[in-house]
Amino acid sequence: MKKIIFVLFAVFGLKNVQAQSDSIVKPLTVSGYAEVYYMADFNNPKNNSRPGFVYSHNRNNEVNVNLAFIKAGYNTDRLRANLALAAGTYMNANYAAESGVMKNIYEANVGLKISQKHNLWIDAGILPSHLGFESAVGKDNWTLSRSLFADNSPYFETGAKISYTSPTGKWFLSALVLNGWQRIQRVDGNSTPAFGHQITFKPNEKLTLNSGSFIGNDKPDSIRQMRYFHNLYGIYQINKKIGITAGFDVGAEQKTKGSSNYNIWYTPVLLLKYNVNEKFSLTGRGEYYQDEKGVIISTNTQNGFKTFGYSLNADYYILPNLVWRTEIRNLNSKDAIFMDRSEELNKNSLTAITAMAFSF
């Protein structure tokens, strides 16, 4: 009898120890992501590159890697840190201004919780952008390609931020000091920091409202032109099948140093997503981008950059961590800015793209 009791105690005791071990959260995690794509631009430009204002999936008529990274994350109650190294056409396009190994640092930051009573943190380093609802990680976005809205505002930023999340999780507030407009290293000759804010309100599980800003100069001090930018968006999940995202960006930059006159650009975007089932979804997008004076997108044409876009996207999850994506997209410009194979300029750009995205 004693032997039976001993055996039962040993078995159940071992199980209890194992359960406690399984419940312990490990502070160090390793994750990864890879997205391979094929793009067909029906203008078929000779250099096999999309126009300069497209920063994701920007290579035509070839199988390529948009973004692949390996990431180590460390999280405890008081400390958090992330380091991710990456490669791909996204990195080549968005980190072109950086030098050396900086071109491959996707994320590198450290955060410290500075209050025992409140969810108040200070984070510093290379951080994901606080602007917009789209990120560089394709699987996290409703559409395969990024909108003009996202491609022409920062994907990443370098600096420090203080952030607060309310006890209910309904409010997120942050203030930032940055090195510039999507930069790791500040522009040569620039001594001025940039600033930003973010306010996110989630009154319930269905609705998210977000306001973000950038204020600063992204040029040398000798030709300083202050830039003011605001990003606003809302996401509403009507039910399990239908979701809507609407966004509006507007920016203003001084025409010359010290000027009281500004060049304005703006872009609205609207997305509608329909989940057919747990594995398959469809997303439609409409967008418009106007930058007449070429602050962000320079065309050297009579009307500047004034472009409508629309797309249809289909996603199918083959596995929980493997998604196959396909998209057809059309951009129509007021001026002829899209080059074809014969090096003639057209007003229209039709593309088809397919991609596989894997994560762990």
TORKOL-4160 file (C-alpha; in steps of 0.2 Angstrom, whole numbers, padded with zeros to 4 digits, m for minus):
360
<pt num="1" X="0000" Y="0000" Z="0000"/>
<pt num="2" X="0014" Y="0012" Z="0005"/>
<pt num="3" X="0022" Y="0008" Z="m0012"/>
<pt num="4" X="0006" Y="0013" Z="m0022"/>
<pt num="5" X="0004" Y="0029" Z="m0012"/>
<pt num="6" X="0023" Y="0033" Z="m0015"/>
<pt num="7" X="0021" Y="0030" Z="m0034"/>
<pt num="8" X="0005" Y="0040" Z="m0035"/>
<pt num="9" X="0013" Y="0054" Z="m0026"/>
<pt num="10" X="0028" Y="0054" Z="m0037"/>
<pt num="11" X="0018" Y="0054" Z="m0053"/>
<pt num="12" X="0006" Y="0068" Z="m0048"/>
<pt num="13" X="0020" Y="0078" Z="m0040"/>
<pt num="14" X="0030" Y="0076" Z="m0056"/>
<pt num="15" X="0015" Y="0082" Z="m0066"/>
<pt num="16" X="0013" Y="0097" Z="m0054"/>
<pt num="17" X="0031" Y="0102" Z="m0056"/>
<pt num="18" X="0030" Y="0100" Z="m0075"/>
<pt num="19" X="0014" Y="0111" Z="m0075"/>
<pt num="20" X="0022" Y="0124" Z="m0065"/>
<pt num="21" X="0037" Y="0124" Z="m0077"/>
<pt num="22" X="0026" Y="0125" Z="m0092"/>
<pt num="23" X="0017" Y="0140" Z="m0084"/>
<pt num="24" X="0033" Y="0150" Z="m0082"/>
<pt num="25" X="0034" Y="0164" Z="m0095"/>
<pt num="26" X="0052" Y="0164" Z="m0103"/>
<pt num="27" X="0058" Y="0181" Z="m0105"/>
<pt num="28" X="0069" Y="0178" Z="m0121"/>
<pt num="29" X="0059" Y="0173" Z="m0137"/>
<pt num="30" X="0066" Y="0171" Z="m0155"/>
<pt num="31" X="0054" Y="0174" Z="m0170"/>
<pt num="32" X="0056" Y="0176" Z="m0188"/>
<pt num="33" X="0047" Y="0181" Z="m0204"/>
<pt num="34" X="0050" Y="0179" Z="m0223"/>
<pt num="35" X="0039" Y="0185" Z="m0237"/>
<pt num="36" X="0043" Y="0180" Z="m0255"/>
<pt num="37" X="0034" Y="0188" Z="m0270"/>
<pt num="38" X="0032" Y="0190" Z="m0288"/>
<pt num="39" X="0027" Y="0206" Z="m0296"/>
<pt num="40" X="0020" Y="0209" Z="m0314"/>
<pt num="41" X="0020" Y="0227" Z="m0319"/>
<pt num="42" X="0010" Y="0228" Z="m0336"/>
<pt num="43" X="0020" Y="0243" Z="m0341"/>
<pt num="44" X="0036" Y="0232" Z="m0339"/>
<pt num="45" X="0049" Y="0245" Z="m0337"/>
<pt num="46" X="0067" Y="0241" Z="m0343"/>
<pt num="47" X="0075" Y="0243" Z="m0326"/>
<pt num="48" X="0062" Y="0230" Z="m0318"/>
<pt num="49" X="0059" Y="0243" Z="m0304"/>
<pt num="50" X="0043" Y="0251" Z="m0298"/>
<pt num="51" X="0042" Y="0270" Z="m0297"/>
<pt num="52" X="0053" Y="0278" Z="m0284"/>
<pt num="53" X="0038" Y="0281" Z="m0273"/>
<pt num="54" X="0035" Y="0262" Z="m0271"/>
<pt num="55" X="0046" Y="0255" Z="m0257"/>
<pt num="56" X="0038" Y="0238" Z="m0254"/>
<pt num="57" X="0037" Y="0224" Z="m0267"/>
<pt num="58" X="0046" Y="0236" Z="m0279"/>
<pt num="59" X="0055" Y="0224" Z="m0291"/>
<pt num="60" X="0046" Y="0219" Z="m0307"/>
<pt num="61" X="0046" Y="0202" Z="m0316"/>
<pt num="62" X="0056" Y="0192" Z="m0304"/>
<pt num="63" X="0055" Y="0181" Z="m0289"/>
<pt num="64" X="0062" Y="0191" Z="m0274"/>
<pt num="65" X="0061" Y="0193" Z="m0255"/>
<pt num="66" X="0052" Y="0208" Z="m0249"/>
<pt num="67" X="0057" Y="0206" Z="m0231"/>
<pt num="68" X="0065" Y="0193" Z="m0221"/>
<pt num="69" X="0071" Y="0195" Z="m0203"/>
<pt num="70" X="0076" Y="0186" Z="m0187"/>
<pt num="71" X="0071" Y="0194" Z="m0171"/>
<pt num="72" X="0076" Y="0191" Z="m0152"/>
<pt num="73" X="0064" Y="0199" Z="m0139"/>
<pt num="74" X="0067" Y="0200" Z="m0121"/>
<pt num="75" X="0052" Y="0204" Z="m0109"/>
<pt num="76" X="0050" Y="0205" Z="m0091"/>
<pt num="77" X="0039" Y="0216" Z="m0079"/>
<pt num="78" X="0051" Y="0230" Z="m0079"/>
<pt num="79" X="0062" Y="0228" Z="m0094"/>
<pt num="80" X="0060" Y="0224" Z="m0113"/>
<pt num="81" X="0072" Y="0224" Z="m0128"/>
<pt num="82" X="0071" Y="0219" Z="m0146"/>
<pt num="83" X="0084" Y="0216" Z="m0159"/>
<pt num="84" X="0080" Y="0211" Z="m0177"/>
<pt num="85" X="0092" Y="0209" Z="m0192"/>
<pt num="86" X="0084" Y="0209" Z="m0209"/>
<pt num="87" X="0086" Y="0208" Z="m0228"/>
<pt num="88" X="0076" Y="0210" Z="m0244"/>
<pt num="89" X="0070" Y="0223" Z="m0256"/>
<pt num="90" X="0060" Y="0232" Z="m0243"/>
<pt num="91" X="0077" Y="0235" Z="m0233"/>
<pt num="92" X="0086" Y="0240" Z="m0249"/>
<pt num="93" X="0073" Y="0254" Z="m0253"/>
<pt num="94" X="0069" Y="0260" Z="m0236"/>
<pt num="95" X="0087" Y="0260" Z="m0228"/>
<pt num="96" X="0095" Y="0267" Z="m0244"/>
<pt num="97" X="0101" Y="0283" Z="m0234"/>
<pt num="98" X="0109" Y="0273" Z="m0220"/>
<pt num="99" X="0127" Y="0267" Z="m0220"/>
<pt num="100" X="0136" Y="0251" Z="m0216"/>
<pt num="101" X="0128" Y="0238" Z="m0205"/>
<pt num="102" X="0114" Y="0250" Z="m0201"/>
<pt num="103" X="0106" Y="0245" Z="m0218"/>
<pt num="104" X="0101" Y="0229" Z="m0210"/>
<pt num="105" X="0095" Y="0233" Z="m0193"/>
<pt num="106" X="0076" Y="0231" Z="m0194"/>
<pt num="107" X="0073" Y="0235" Z="m0175"/>
<pt num="108" X="0085" Y="0238" Z="m0160"/>
<pt num="109" X="0077" Y="0245" Z="m0144"/>
<pt num="110" X="0077" Y="0244" Z="m0125"/>
<pt num="111" X="0063" Y="0249" Z="m0114"/>
<pt num="112" X="0061" Y="0252" Z="m0095"/>
<pt num="113" X="0045" Y="0253" Z="m0085"/>
<pt num="114" X="0047" Y="0268" Z="m0074"/>
<pt num="115" X="0032" Y="0267" Z="m0063"/>
<pt num="116" X="0027" Y="0253" Z="m0051"/>
<pt num="117" X="0009" Y="0258" Z="m0051"/>
<pt num="118" X="0006" Y="0263" Z="m0069"/>
<pt num="119" X="0010" Y="0255" Z="m0086"/>
<pt num="120" X="0022" Y="0269" Z="m0090"/>
<pt num="121" X="0037" Y="0265" Z="m0101"/>
<pt num="122" X="0052" Y="0274" Z="m0109"/>
<pt num="123" X="0059" Y="0265" Z="m0125"/>
<pt num="124" X="0074" Y="0271" Z="m0135"/>
<pt num="125" X="0082" Y="0265" Z="m0151"/>
<pt num="126" X="0076" Y="0260" Z="m0168"/>
<pt num="127" X="0058" Y="0258" Z="m0166"/>
<pt num="128" X="0043" Y="0254" Z="m0178"/>
<pt num="129" X="0034" Y="0270" Z="m0184"/>
<pt num="130" X="0020" Y="0277" Z="m0173"/>
<pt num="131" X="0012" Y="0283" Z="m0189"/>
<pt num="132" X="m0001" Y="0273" Z="m0199"/>
<pt num="133" X="m0010" Y="0257" Z="m0198"/>
<pt num="134" X="0001" Y="0247" Z="m0210"/>
<pt num="135" X="0018" Y="0240" Z="m0205"/>
<pt num="136" X="0032" Y="0232" Z="m0215"/>
<pt num="137" X="0026" Y="0215" Z="m0210"/>
<pt num="138" X="0015" Y="0210" Z="m0224"/>
<pt num="139" X="0005" Y="0197" Z="m0215"/>
<pt num="140" X="m0001" Y="0210" Z="m0202"/>
<pt num="141" X="m0009" Y="0221" Z="m0216"/>
<pt num="142" X="m0026" Y="0219" Z="m0224"/>
<pt num="143" X="m0018" Y="0221" Z="m0242"/>
<pt num="144" X="m0003" Y="0213" Z="m0250"/>
<pt num="145" X="0005" Y="0229" Z="m0256"/>
<pt num="146" X="0006" Y="0245" Z="m0245"/>
<pt num="147" X="m0005" Y="0260" Z="m0249"/>
<pt num="148" X="0003" Y="0276" Z="m0255"/>
<pt num="149" X="m0003" Y="0282" Z="m0238"/>
<pt num="150" X="0010" Y="0270" Z="m0230"/>
<pt num="151" X="0024" Y="0269" Z="m0242"/>
<pt num="152" X="0027" Y="0288" Z="m0241"/>
<pt num="153" X="0027" Y="0290" Z="m0222"/>
<pt num="154" X="0039" Y="0282" Z="m0210"/>
<pt num="155" X="0040" Y="0264" Z="m0208"/>
<pt num="156" X="0053" Y="0265" Z="m0194"/>
<pt num="157" X="0060" Y="0279" Z="m0183"/>
<pt num="158" X="0075" Y="0282" Z="m0171"/>
<pt num="159" X="0074" Y="0291" Z="m0155"/>
<pt num="160" X="0066" Y="0289" Z="m0138"/>
<pt num="161" X="0047" Y="0289" Z="m0132"/>
<pt num="162" X="0038" Y="0289" Z="m0116"/>
<pt num="163" X="0021" Y="0279" Z="m0117"/>
<pt num="164" X="0007" Y="0276" Z="m0105"/>
<pt num="165" X="m0007" Y="0263" Z="m0107"/>
<pt num="166" X="m0023" Y="0265" Z="m0096"/>
<pt num="167" X="m0028" Y="0251" Z="m0084"/>
<pt num="168" X="m0043" Y="0246" Z="m0095"/>
<pt num="169" X="m0032" Y="0246" Z="m0111"/>
<pt num="170" X="m0044" Y="0259" Z="m0119"/>
<pt num="171" X="m0031" Y="0273" Z="m0120"/>
<pt num="172" X="m0013" Y="0273" Z="m0126"/>
<pt num="173" X="m0003" Y="0289" Z="m0126"/>
<pt num="174" X="0015" Y="0293" Z="m0131"/>
<pt num="175" X="0027" Y="0307" Z="m0134"/>
<pt num="176" X="0043" Y="0305" Z="m0145"/>
<pt num="177" X="0059" Y="0314" Z="m0148"/>
<pt num="178" X="0066" Y="0308" Z="m0165"/>
<pt num="179" X="0082" Y="0309" Z="m0176"/>
<pt num="180" X="0071" Y="0313" Z="m0191"/>
<pt num="181" X="0059" Y="0307" Z="m0204"/>
<pt num="182" X="0062" Y="0288" Z="m0206"/>
<pt num="183" X="0081" Y="0289" Z="m0201"/>
<pt num="184" X="0093" Y="0280" Z="m0190"/>
<pt num="185" X="0107" Y="0293" Z="m0193"/>
<pt num="186" X="0102" Y="0312" Z="m0193"/>
<pt num="187" X="0105" Y="0321" Z="m0210"/>
<pt num="188" X="0123" Y="0329" Z="m0211"/>
<pt num="189" X="0122" Y="0347" Z="m0205"/>
<pt num="190" X="0106" Y="0344" Z="m0195"/>
<pt num="191" X="0106" Y="0348" Z="m0177"/>
<pt num="192" X="0087" Y="0349" Z="m0173"/>
<pt num="193" X="0077" Y="0335" Z="m0165"/>
<pt num="194" X="0060" Y="0330" Z="m0172"/>
<pt num="195" X="0045" Y="0327" Z="m0161"/>
<pt num="196" X="0029" Y="0317" Z="m0162"/>
<pt num="197" X="0014" Y="0310" Z="m0153"/>
<pt num="198" X="0002" Y="0296" Z="m0153"/>
<pt num="199" X="m0015" Y="0294" Z="m0145"/>
<pt num="200" X="m0025" Y="0278" Z="m0148"/>
<pt num="201" X="m0042" Y="0275" Z="m0141"/>
<pt num="202" X="m0051" Y="0258" Z="m0141"/>
<pt num="203" X="m0068" Y="0260" Z="m0132"/>
<pt num="204" X="m0072" Y="0242" Z="m0136"/>
<pt num="205" X="m0066" Y="0227" Z="m0146"/>
<pt num="206" X="m0073" Y="0233" Z="m0162"/>
<pt num="207" X="m0067" Y="0251" Z="m0164"/>
<pt num="208" X="m0049" Y="0258" Z="m0164"/>
<pt num="209" X="m0046" Y="0277" Z="m0166"/>
<pt num="210" X="m0028" Y="0284" Z="m0169"/>
<pt num="211" X="m0020" Y="0301" Z="m0170"/>
<pt num="212" X="m0001" Y="0303" Z="m0173"/>
<pt num="213" X="0010" Y="0317" Z="m0178"/>
<pt num="214" X="0027" Y="0322" Z="m0184"/>
<pt num="215" X="0035" Y="0339" Z="m0181"/>
<pt num="216" X="0053" Y="0343" Z="m0187"/>
<pt num="217" X="0066" Y="0348" Z="m0200"/>
<pt num="218" X="0073" Y="0334" Z="m0211"/>
<pt num="219" X="0086" Y="0344" Z="m0220"/>
<pt num="220" X="0103" Y="0353" Z="m0215"/>
<pt num="221" X="0101" Y="0368" Z="m0204"/>
<pt num="222" X="0107" Y="0379" Z="m0218"/>
<pt num="223" X="0091" Y="0376" Z="m0228"/>
<pt num="224" X="0079" Y="0371" Z="m0213"/>
<pt num="225" X="0061" Y="0369" Z="m0218"/>
<pt num="226" X="0049" Y="0364" Z="m0204"/>
<pt num="227" X="0038" Y="0349" Z="m0208"/>
<pt num="228" X="0021" Y="0347" Z="m0199"/>
<pt num="229" X="0012" Y="0330" Z="m0202"/>
<pt num="230" X="m0003" Y="0322" Z="m0195"/>
<pt num="231" X="m0010" Y="0304" Z="m0197"/>
<pt num="232" X="m0027" Y="0300" Z="m0193"/>
<pt num="233" X="m0036" Y="0283" Z="m0195"/>
<pt num="234" X="m0050" Y="0272" Z="m0188"/>
<pt num="235" X="m0053" Y="0254" Z="m0189"/>
<pt num="236" X="m0070" Y="0247" Z="m0186"/>
<pt num="237" X="m0074" Y="0228" Z="m0185"/>
<pt num="238" X="m0093" Y="0228" Z="m0189"/>
<pt num="239" X="m0094" Y="0209" Z="m0186"/>
<pt num="240" X="m0083" Y="0194" Z="m0188"/>
<pt num="241" X="m0084" Y="0194" Z="m0207"/>
<pt num="242" X="m0083" Y="0213" Z="m0211"/>
<pt num="243" X="m0071" Y="0226" Z="m0206"/>
<pt num="244" X="m0068" Y="0244" Z="m0212"/>
<pt num="245" X="m0052" Y="0255" Z="m0211"/>
<pt num="246" X="m0052" Y="0273" Z="m0215"/>
<pt num="247" X="m0037" Y="0285" Z="m0214"/>
<pt num="248" X="m0032" Y="0303" Z="m0219"/>
<pt num="249" X="m0014" Y="0310" Z="m0219"/>
<pt num="250" X="m0010" Y="0328" Z="m0221"/>
<pt num="251" X="0007" Y="0337" Z="m0221"/>
<pt num="252" X="0014" Y="0355" Z="m0223"/>
<pt num="253" X="0032" Y="0360" Z="m0226"/>
<pt num="254" X="0039" Y="0377" Z="m0227"/>
<pt num="255" X="0042" Y="0383" Z="m0245"/>
<pt num="256" X="0059" Y="0390" Z="m0240"/>
<pt num="257" X="0069" Y="0393" Z="m0224"/>
<pt num="258" X="0059" Y="0405" Z="m0212"/>
<pt num="259" X="0045" Y="0406" Z="m0224"/>
<pt num="260" X="0027" Y="0408" Z="m0218"/>
<pt num="261" X="0021" Y="0399" Z="m0234"/>
<pt num="262" X="0019" Y="0380" Z="m0235"/>
<pt num="263" X="0018" Y="0367" Z="m0247"/>
<pt num="264" X="0003" Y="0355" Z="m0243"/>
<pt num="265" X="0001" Y="0336" Z="m0247"/>
<pt num="266" X="m0013" Y="0324" Z="m0242"/>
<pt num="267" X="m0020" Y="0307" Z="m0244"/>
<pt num="268" X="m0036" Y="0298" Z="m0240"/>
<pt num="269" X="m0038" Y="0279" Z="m0240"/>
<pt num="270" X="m0052" Y="0267" Z="m0237"/>
<pt num="271" X="m0051" Y="0248" Z="m0235"/>
<pt num="272" X="m0065" Y="0235" Z="m0234"/>
<pt num="273" X="m0061" Y="0218" Z="m0228"/>
<pt num="274" X="m0073" Y="0203" Z="m0230"/>
<pt num="275" X="m0068" Y="0186" Z="m0221"/>
<pt num="276" X="m0076" Y="0173" Z="m0231"/>
<pt num="277" X="m0071" Y="0160" Z="m0218"/>
<pt num="278" X="m0057" Y="0157" Z="m0205"/>
<pt num="279" X="m0044" Y="0154" Z="m0219"/>
<pt num="280" X="m0050" Y="0165" Z="m0234"/>
<pt num="281" X="m0053" Y="0184" Z="m0235"/>
<pt num="282" X="m0055" Y="0198" Z="m0248"/>
<pt num="283" X="m0050" Y="0216" Z="m0246"/>
<pt num="284" X="m0054" Y="0231" Z="m0257"/>
<pt num="285" X="m0045" Y="0247" Z="m0256"/>
<pt num="286" X="m0047" Y="0265" Z="m0263"/>
<pt num="287" X="m0035" Y="0279" Z="m0261"/>
<pt num="288" X="m0029" Y="0296" Z="m0267"/>
<pt num="289" X="m0013" Y="0305" Z="m0265"/>
<pt num="290" X="m0010" Y="0323" Z="m0269"/>
<pt num="291" X="0007" Y="0331" Z="m0268"/>
<pt num="292" X="0007" Y="0345" Z="m0281"/>
<pt num="293" X="0023" Y="0353" Z="m0276"/>
<pt num="294" X="0033" Y="0337" Z="m0274"/>
<pt num="295" X="0037" Y="0338" Z="m0255"/>
<pt num="296" X="0037" Y="0319" Z="m0253"/>
<pt num="297" X="0034" Y="0313" Z="m0271"/>
<pt num="298" X="0043" Y="0323" Z="m0284"/>
<pt num="299" X="0037" Y="0321" Z="m0303"/>
<pt num="300" X="0043" Y="0337" Z="m0311"/>
<pt num="301" X="0027" Y="0337" Z="m0321"/>
<pt num="302" X="0014" Y="0351" Z="m0323"/>
<pt num="303" X="0002" Y="0345" Z="m0310"/>
<pt num="304" X="0014" Y="0336" Z="m0298"/>
<pt num="305" X="0009" Y="0320" Z="m0290"/>
<pt num="306" X="m0010" Y="0317" Z="m0291"/>
<pt num="307" X="m0014" Y="0299" Z="m0291"/>
<pt num="308" X="m0030" Y="0288" Z="m0288"/>
<pt num="309" X="m0027" Y="0270" Z="m0284"/>
<pt num="310" X="m0038" Y="0255" Z="m0281"/>
<pt num="311" X="m0035" Y="0236" Z="m0278"/>
<pt num="312" X="m0042" Y="0219" Z="m0274"/>
<pt num="313" X="m0033" Y="0207" Z="m0262"/>
<pt num="314" X="m0036" Y="0189" Z="m0258"/>
<pt num="315" X="m0028" Y="0180" Z="m0244"/>
<pt num="316" X="m0028" Y="0161" Z="m0240"/>
<pt num="317" X="m0020" Y="0154" Z="m0224"/>
<pt num="318" X="m0013" Y="0137" Z="m0230"/>
<pt num="319" X="m0007" Y="0135" Z="m0212"/>
<pt num="320" X="m0009" Y="0146" Z="m0196"/>
<pt num="321" X="0009" Y="0153" Z="m0200"/>
<pt num="322" X="0009" Y="0152" Z="m0219"/>
<pt num="323" X="m0002" Y="0163" Z="m0230"/>
<pt num="324" X="m0003" Y="0165" Z="m0249"/>
<pt num="325" X="m0008" Y="0182" Z="m0255"/>
<pt num="326" X="m0013" Y="0189" Z="m0272"/>
<pt num="327" X="m0017" Y="0206" Z="m0277"/>
<pt num="328" X="m0022" Y="0216" Z="m0293"/>
<pt num="329" X="m0019" Y="0235" Z="m0291"/>
<pt num="330" X="m0021" Y="0250" Z="m0303"/>
<pt num="331" X="m0014" Y="0268" Z="m0301"/>
<pt num="332" X="m0020" Y="0282" Z="m0312"/>
<pt num="333" X="m0011" Y="0298" Z="m0312"/>
<pt num="334" X="m0016" Y="0315" Z="m0319"/>
<pt num="335" X="0001" Y="0317" Z="m0327"/>
<pt num="336" X="0010" Y="0304" Z="m0337"/>
<pt num="337" X="0023" Y="0297" Z="m0324"/>
<pt num="338" X="0024" Y="0278" Z="m0327"/>
<pt num="339" X="0037" Y="0272" Z="m0339"/>
<pt num="340" X="0034" Y="0257" Z="m0350"/>
<pt num="341" X="0046" Y="0246" Z="m0359"/>
<pt num="342" X="0049" Y="0258" Z="m0374"/>
<pt num="343" X="0053" Y="0272" Z="m0361"/>
<pt num="344" X="0037" Y="0281" Z="m0365"/>
<pt num="345" X="0027" Y="0289" Z="m0350"/>
<pt num="346" X="0009" Y="0283" Z="m0346"/>
<pt num="347" X="m0004" Y="0289" Z="m0334"/>
<pt num="348" X="m0009" Y="0271" Z="m0329"/>
<pt num="349" X="0000" Y="0258" Z="m0319"/>
<pt num="350" X="m0008" Y="0241" Z="m0318"/>
<pt num="351" X="0001" Y="0227" Z="m0308"/>
<pt num="352" X="m0003" Y="0210" Z="m0302"/>
<pt num="353" X="0007" Y="0202" Z="m0287"/>
<pt num="354" X="0007" Y="0186" Z="m0277"/>
<pt num="355" X="0017" Y="0182" Z="m0262"/>
<pt num="356" X="0020" Y="0169" Z="m0248"/>
<pt num="357" X="0022" Y="0175" Z="m0230"/>
<pt num="358" X="0029" Y="0163" Z="m0217"/>
<pt num="359" X="0032" Y="0167" Z="m0198"/>
<pt num="360" X="0037" Y="0158" Z="m0183"/>
